Amino acid sequence: MSVIGIICEFNPFHNGHKFLIESVKKDADTVVCVMSGNFVQRGEPAIVDKRTRAKTALLCGADLVIELPVAFSVSGAQVFARGGVKLLDSLGVVDRVVFGSECGSLEKLTNAAKAIENKEVCNEISNLMHTGITFAAAREKAVRGVYGTETADILRNSNDILAIEYISALKYLHSKIKPQAVLRKSVVHDSVETDGAFASASLIREKMLNGEDFEKYLPEKAAEIMRNAVTEGIAPADYGKLDIAILAFLRKADPEDFSDVPDVAEGIENRIIAAARNAKTISEVFDNAKTKRYTHARIRRIVLCAFLGIKNNHVACGMPYIHILGFSDKGRELLHDAIKKARLPIAVRLSDISNLGAAAEQCFKLECTATDIYNLTLPNIRKCGKEMTDSPVVIK
């Protein structure tokens, strides 16, 4: 039996995630999840906090949940994927990384990963981007010209794009972990349609924010936890509660405040600042700053990174430690084995981080800031300092 790794957000944990874990557990002994923390790749707060999401995952089949640091969790697909793969690889005990995919074909995904690294394709991407289109559109068009329609079409699907980046990250890191694709059992990413007990995470989040029924799209144990979180006022997180704070930050900002923020180029900071001067909500900022070159998601990530104080060096310094969010009894056993094999320090408690040096201190300080700001988005606002006091989730 093997140890499986899954890179995820579980925002929230739904029936499609349960299907994925159940699928891989048929021939795996243990499942390790690398999960985004309190902010996710969309450039928004997660619908419920990271430890509550870790608990749902552990009760629904995961054995060990590791946190993907915020600087990586709010990055584009490549950085997000490399961060997740790096943590799985550094744990020293993971055999395979498994990911949901719209096409479900490892062969097609591997071919697409090779295509985007092809020199001719890379040169053509650069040429096409000078016409003002997004990187994603330029890449798809360049691949279509060199490799044909079948390979290019894979670059249209959100989960396939991440899968390609996971495969590329394994190669980039010279990892011995093997990739495995599982055909995605759910509705299309961000779809407003449902399919029986399956719904997209975005639709579930919308229902939660609107006070509508969402529980049938979640496994029973996850639904109970989320229901309790809503009752206790720790969910759903509402990004709109930060509107005034972020608008105030942007209205007093100048271009230099964006000079070292990840993914900023070609004067986009000027558009963002100008958009904030007329906007009444952060959604209006995103809408007005968007261009053919810069997608809505990229604008959201840039604004969030600037607001949280995320700089290029937060990514450049890499992973200073492996932060454990929670584990089951089986996960505890795996941790005992990983401590002997891991290529990064394993941090279960705050005391495990305090003596790891400047990079670890910088990473943890950023997580504290992110958590303190995240707690302002909750129905019942939490005080500062929870990152310093919260313990890992332990499931017996």
BELZI-V661708 format. One record per pair of residues at least 12 apart in sequence whose C-alpha atoms are under 8 Angstrom apart, sorted by the first residue. I is the first residue (numbers start at 0). GAP is how many residues later the second one is. D is the distance in Angstrom with one decimal. If there is no record, write none. Layout:
BEGIN
i: <I/I>
gap: <GAP/GAP>
d: <D/D>
END
This chain:
BEGIN
i: <0/0/0/1/1/1/1/1/1/1/2/2/2/2/2/2/2/2/2/3/3/3/3/3/3/3/3/3/3/3/4/4/4/4/4/4/4/4/4/4/5/5/5/5/5/5/5/6/6/6/6/6/6/6/6/6/7/7/7/7/8/8/8/8/9/9/9/10/10/10/10/10/10/11/11/11/11/11/11/11/12/12/12/12/12/13/13/13/13/13/13/13/14/14/14/14/14/15/15/15/15/17/17/17/18/19/19/19/19/20/20/21/23/29/29/29/29/29/30/30/30/30/31/31/31/31/31/31/31/32/32/32/32/32/33/33/33/33/33/33/33/34/34/34/34/34/35/35/35/35/35/35/36/36/36/36/36/36/36/37/37/37/37/37/38/38/38/38/38/39/39/39/40/40/40/40/40/40/41/41/41/41/42/42/42/42/42/42/42/42/43/43/43/43/44/44/44/44/44/45/46/46/46/46/46/47/47/47/47/47/48/48/49/50/50/50/50/51/53/53/53/54/54/54/55/55/55/56/57/57/57/57/58/58/58/59/59/59/61/62/62/62/62/62/63/63/63/63/63/63/63/64/64/64/64/65/65/65/65/65/66/66/66/66/67/67/67/68/68/69/69/69/70/70/70/70/71/73/73/74/74/75/76/76/76/77/77/77/80/80/80/80/81/81/81/81/82/82/84/84/84/84/85/85/86/86/88/88/88/89/89/89/90/90/90/90/90/90/91/91/91/91/92/92/92/92/92/93/94/94/94/95/95/95/95/96/96/96/96/97/97/97/97/98/98/98/98/98/99/99/99/99/99/99/99/100/100/100/100/100/100/100/101/101/101/101/101/102/102/102/102/103/103/103/103/104/104/104/105/105/105/107/108/108/108/108/108/109/109/110/111/111/111/111/111/112/112/112/112/114/114/115/115/119/120/120/120/120/121/121/123/123/124/124/124/124/125/127/128/131/131/132/132/133/133/133/133/134/135/139/139/139/139/157/158/162/165/166/185/185/185/186/186/187/188/188/189/189/190/196/196/196/197/198/203/204/207/208/208/214/232/232/232/233/233/233/233/234/234/235/235/236/236/236/236/237/237/237/238/239/239/239/240/240/241/241/242/242/243/245/245/246/246/246/246/246/248/249/249/249/250/250/250/252/253/254/254/254/256/257/259/259/260/260/260/260/260/260/261/261/261/261/261/262/262/263/267/270/271/271/271/271/271/271/274/274/285/285/307/307/307/308/309/313/313/316/318/319/319/319/319/319/319/320/320/320/320/320/320/321/321/321/321/322/322/322/323/323/323/323/324/324/324/324/325/325/325/325/326/326/326/326/327/327/327/328/328/347/348/348/349/366/367/367/367/367/370/370/371/371/371/371>
gap: <26/27/28/25/26/27/28/92/93/94/25/26/27/28/29/90/91/92/93/20/24/25/26/27/28/90/91/92/93/94/26/27/28/29/83/89/90/91/92/93/25/26/27/28/91/92/93/26/27/28/74/77/78/90/91/92/25/26/27/28/26/27/28/31/25/43/47/35/36/37/42/190/194/34/35/36/41/189/192/193/40/43/44/205/209/184/185/187/203/204/205/208/182/183/202/203/204/168/169/170/182/42/43/201/166/80/162/164/165/40/41/39/74/32/33/300/301/304/30/31/32/33/30/31/32/33/34/62/299/29/30/31/32/33/31/32/33/34/50/53/54/19/30/31/32/33/14/31/32/33/34/37/12/13/30/31/32/33/36/12/32/332/333/336/31/34/35/331/335/30/33/34/32/33/34/35/39/260/32/255/258/259/31/32/254/255/257/258/259/261/195/256/257/260/192/193/194/329/332/191/158/188/189/190/191/181/186/187/188/189/185/186/275/274/275/341/342/173/271/272/339/271/338/340/165/166/169/165/268/269/270/337/162/163/336/159/161/162/266/264/265/266/267/268/260/261/262/263/264/267/268/259/260/261/262/256/257/258/259/260/255/256/257/258/15/16/19/294/298/296/297/300/234/239/243/244/243/227/231/187/226/222/84/85/88/84/87/91/81/84/85/88/83/84/87/88/235/236/12/81/84/85/87/233/232/235/86/87/88/252/253/254/231/247/250/251/252/253/246/249/250/251/241/244/245/248/249/83/81/82/83/81/82/83/84/80/81/82/83/81/82/83/84/64/80/81/82/83/59/60/63/81/82/83/84/58/59/62/80/81/82/83/55/57/58/81/82/51/57/80/81/77/78/79/80/76/77/78/73/74/75/43/45/51/54/55/58/54/57/40/39/40/42/43/52/51/52/54/55/28/32/23/27/26/18/21/22/25/17/20/14/18/13/14/16/17/12/14/164/160/161/159/160/158/159/160/161/158/19/12/13/15/16/31/30/18/13/12/12/13/14/12/13/12/12/13/12/13/12/19/20/21/19/18/13/31/28/27/29/12/145/146/147/144/145/146/147/143/144/142/143/137/140/141/142/139/140/141/138/41/42/137/135/136/134/135/38/39/37/36/61/29/32/33/34/35/58/22/23/26/22/25/26/20/19/14/15/18/49/48/51/52/41/44/45/49/50/51/40/43/48/49/50/35/39/38/21/18/13/14/16/17/27/31/13/14/13/14/58/61/62/57/56/48/49/42/25/24/25/36/39/40/43/23/24/25/26/32/39/22/23/24/25/23/24/25/22/23/24/68/23/66/67/68/66/67/68/69/65/66/67/68/66/67/68/66/67/44/42/43/38/20/17/18/19/20/15/16/12/13/14/15>
d: <6.3/5.1/5.3/7.3/4.8/5.6/6.9/7.6/6.1/7.7/5.9/6.0/4.9/6.0/7.3/6.8/5.0/5.4/6.7/7.4/6.5/8.0/6.2/4.8/6.1/5.9/6.1/5.0/5.8/6.8/5.9/4.7/5.7/7.4/6.5/6.2/7.7/6.0/4.5/6.1/7.4/6.2/4.7/6.2/5.8/5.5/6.4/5.8/4.8/6.0/7.9/5.9/7.7/7.9/8.0/7.4/6.8/6.1/4.9/6.7/5.1/5.1/7.9/6.9/7.4/6.6/7.7/6.0/6.2/7.5/7.5/6.3/7.8/7.9/6.7/7.3/6.9/6.3/7.7/7.4/6.9/6.7/6.8/6.7/6.8/7.8/8.0/7.3/6.0/4.3/6.3/7.6/7.0/6.1/5.9/5.1/5.6/7.6/5.8/5.4/6.5/6.6/7.5/7.1/7.0/7.0/7.3/7.8/7.8/6.4/7.2/7.2/7.7/7.5/6.2/7.2/7.3/8.0/7.6/5.2/5.4/6.6/6.4/6.0/4.8/6.0/7.5/7.9/7.9/6.8/7.9/6.2/4.8/6.1/5.9/4.7/5.7/6.0/6.1/7.4/7.3/7.9/6.7/6.1/5.1/5.5/7.4/5.9/4.9/7.0/7.1/5.3/7.4/5.0/5.9/6.2/6.7/6.3/7.1/5.3/7.6/7.3/6.5/6.6/6.5/6.8/6.6/7.7/7.6/7.8/5.4/5.3/5.4/4.2/6.0/7.0/7.7/7.4/6.8/5.8/7.1/6.8/5.5/8.0/6.7/7.8/5.0/4.3/7.9/6.1/6.6/7.4/7.8/7.5/6.7/7.5/6.3/6.5/7.8/6.7/6.5/6.5/5.1/4.8/7.4/7.8/6.9/5.3/5.8/6.0/7.7/7.8/7.9/6.4/7.6/7.5/6.7/7.6/6.6/6.4/7.3/7.2/6.3/7.8/7.0/5.0/6.9/7.8/7.6/6.8/6.6/7.0/6.7/7.5/7.4/7.5/7.0/7.3/7.9/5.5/5.1/7.6/6.0/4.6/7.7/7.9/6.0/4.4/6.6/4.8/7.7/6.2/5.4/5.2/6.2/6.9/5.7/4.6/5.4/7.3/7.5/5.6/6.3/6.1/7.0/6.4/7.9/7.6/7.3/7.7/6.6/7.5/7.8/6.3/6.2/6.1/6.7/6.1/7.6/7.9/6.8/7.5/7.6/6.0/6.7/7.8/5.7/7.8/6.9/5.8/5.3/6.6/7.6/6.9/5.1/7.9/7.9/7.8/8.0/6.8/6.6/6.7/7.4/7.9/7.6/6.7/6.4/7.9/6.9/5.5/4.9/5.9/7.7/5.9/7.0/4.5/6.5/7.2/6.2/5.2/4.8/6.8/7.9/7.6/6.1/7.1/7.7/6.6/7.6/5.1/6.4/5.1/4.6/5.6/6.8/6.6/6.2/5.0/6.2/6.0/4.7/5.8/7.0/6.4/8.0/6.5/5.3/6.1/6.5/7.8/7.6/6.0/4.9/5.8/4.9/5.2/5.1/6.8/6.2/5.9/5.2/5.0/6.7/6.4/6.0/5.9/5.4/7.3/7.0/6.4/7.9/5.5/5.3/4.0/6.9/6.3/7.9/7.7/7.8/6.6/5.5/6.9/7.5/7.2/7.0/5.7/8.0/6.8/6.8/7.3/5.7/7.5/7.4/7.8/6.7/5.2/7.2/6.7/6.0/6.4/7.1/7.2/6.9/7.8/7.5/5.4/6.0/6.9/7.9/7.8/7.9/5.7/5.2/5.4/8.0/5.8/7.9/7.9/7.7/6.2/5.4/5.3/4.8/6.0/4.2/6.2/7.2/7.2/7.9/5.3/7.4/6.0/7.5/6.8/7.8/7.7/7.8/6.5/5.5/6.6/7.2/5.9/5.9/6.8/7.8/7.9/5.3/6.9/6.9/6.1/4.9/7.8/5.5/6.1/7.5/7.9/6.4/6.1/7.3/7.8/6.9/5.0/5.0/5.5/6.1/6.1/8.0/6.0/6.5/6.4/7.0/7.9/5.1/4.7/7.0/5.1/6.4/7.9/5.9/7.7/7.6/7.6/7.2/5.4/7.4/6.7/5.5/5.5/7.4/7.1/6.8/6.2/7.9/7.8/7.2/6.6/7.1/7.8/5.9/6.1/6.6/6.0/6.0/7.0/7.3/5.9/6.3/7.8/7.4/6.4/5.5/5.8/7.0/6.6/6.1/6.4/4.8/5.8/6.8/7.4/7.6/6.1/5.2/7.8/6.7/6.9/7.8/5.4/6.7/7.7/8.0/5.3/8.0/8.0/5.7/5.8/6.1/6.4/7.8/7.1/6.4/7.8/7.6/7.8/7.0/6.8/7.9/6.9/7.4/7.8/6.1/5.1/7.5/5.4/4.9/5.9/6.4/7.7/6.9/6.4/6.1/4.8/5.7/6.3/4.8/6.2/7.4/6.1/5.2/6.7/7.5/7.9/4.9/6.3/4.7/4.2/5.6/7.9/7.6/6.4/5.3/6.3/5.9/4.6/5.9/6.8/5.8/6.9/6.9/7.7/6.8/7.4/7.0/7.9/5.4/7.4/7.4/6.5/5.1/6.8/7.4/7.9>
END
